[in-house]
Amino acid sequence: MGKMISENLLTLIEEILNQEKRAKELYEKYLETIKDQPIVEGLARILNDEKEHIRLASEVLGLIKHGPSYSRVRIGLDEFSETSSILISCGIESYLKVNLIVLKKLVNEKGLKCIYVAINKPVSSLIEAFKREDIQTGKLFFIECSTVNSGAEKRILAKLDNLTNLNMSISRLIEDTSGRKFVYLDAISALYIFNPANVVERFAHHLIASTKSKRIELVLVAVNEEIDKRSMVALTTFCDGKIEV
């Protein structure tokens, strides 16, 4: 697909998606006020169609923006249960794409809350990026490992070189967050920069066992450029499955 065609199609799909969302909001508004049952039933059917159109338009938009990695990550996430531990390996150029795809799938579509462990970037910049992509940031609860004080709400601080404390922070936030949820480490590979390999792997093994016992899904992202082959193999062995991007 040519660049100009791709850009034009992207603009078209974005316009369609915005129109569908506005229509959905209108139908929901009228359904709250109309009492005539046949009309309510008809509008409810139209509303369901609008929701399906939004889902399909979002998928097409994701494919245009992110390419084959969009389908690969989404299909991979569908293959695992909500009590699984999943390792996603990607190149540095795909890192932000992976974040967006995972959050749109698990937060926006499946309705899960996310315990987000922000390792590589300050929370403030992540929230800005996520809002631009319509991620439901109200369902994200952050542990910030960046040294930058972002001033973001709903976050607790943890140090990259104190993984015992980080594990405790994750456990505490899990207990404090009600409802269905998952834990997301956006770059476990970066922990190897600040800690010996055996310490990171002991941390990962404990976290996987802990989330599994609580019946909570865990998603770990490893950036290929930040981790050696031996460590990648170790993490792969610990997890229930792996998605390669």
BELWO-V438113 format. One record per residue. PSI is psi in degrees with one decimal (999 if undefined). Layout:
PSI
PSI
This chain:
127.7
156.3
-43.4
-42.1
-43.0
-42.6
-41.2
-41.6
-39.3
-45.9
-42.8
-48.3
-38.2
-41.0
-44.1
-44.5
-42.4
-39.6
-42.5
-39.6
-40.5
-41.3
-42.5
-44.7
-39.0
-45.0
-42.1
-38.4
-46.2
-33.2
-24.6
-19.5
-25.8
135.2
-20.2
114.6
-45.2
-39.1
-41.8
-45.1
-40.4
-44.9
-35.6
-38.9
-42.6
-40.8
-41.8
-38.7
-42.1
-41.4
-39.5
-39.8
-40.4
-42.8
-46.3
-43.0
-37.4
-39.1
-44.3
-42.0
-42.0
-40.9
-40.5
-42.9
-41.4
-9.8
-156.2
-27.6
-27.0
-52.5
-38.2
-46.1
-44.4
-44.7
-41.1
-42.5
-34.1
-25.2
-12.9
150.8
172.6
5.4
11.4
160.3
127.2
131.9
126.8
118.9
135.2
162.5
162.5
-30.6
-18.5
-0.5
-52.7
-37.7
-45.9
-45.1
-48.6
-42.6
-45.3
-46.3
-39.9
-38.4
-51.9
-33.5
-59.0
-44.2
-45.4
-12.4
17.0
148.2
154.5
123.3
100.5
114.6
104.6
105.7
-41.6
-28.5
150.9
149.0
-37.7
-42.7
-33.4
-45.5
-41.7
-46.7
-41.5
-38.7
-36.7
-27.5
14.2
27.3
139.6
83.5
-17.8
-16.2
6.2
132.7
118.4
143.3
119.3
122.5
-8.4
148.7
-9.3
130.6
102.1
-20.2
12.1
153.2
167.3
52.4
153.8
157.1
146.1
152.9
140.5
-24.2
13.6
81.4
-23.0
-45.5
-39.0
-43.4
-41.3
-38.8
-41.0
-46.0
-41.1
-41.6
-33.5
-45.9
-33.6
-9.8
115.4
163.9
-172.9
134.9
167.9
160.7
134.5
114.8
112.0
-6.8
73.8
-25.9
-31.5
-22.3
-25.1
-19.9
-30.1
-8.5
153.4
152.2
-42.0
-29.6
-43.3
-42.9
-33.5
-41.3
-47.5
-43.9
-42.7
-42.0
-41.2
-45.6
-39.9
-47.3
-36.3
-40.5
-27.8
0.2
48.8
134.7
144.0
129.1
121.9
133.7
129.4
119.8
122.2
-37.5
-11.6
2.2
142.7
169.8
-40.0
-43.8
-37.7
-41.0
-41.7
-47.0
-39.5
-39.5
-37.9
-35.9
159.7
-26.2
167.1
138.7
123.4
127.4
999
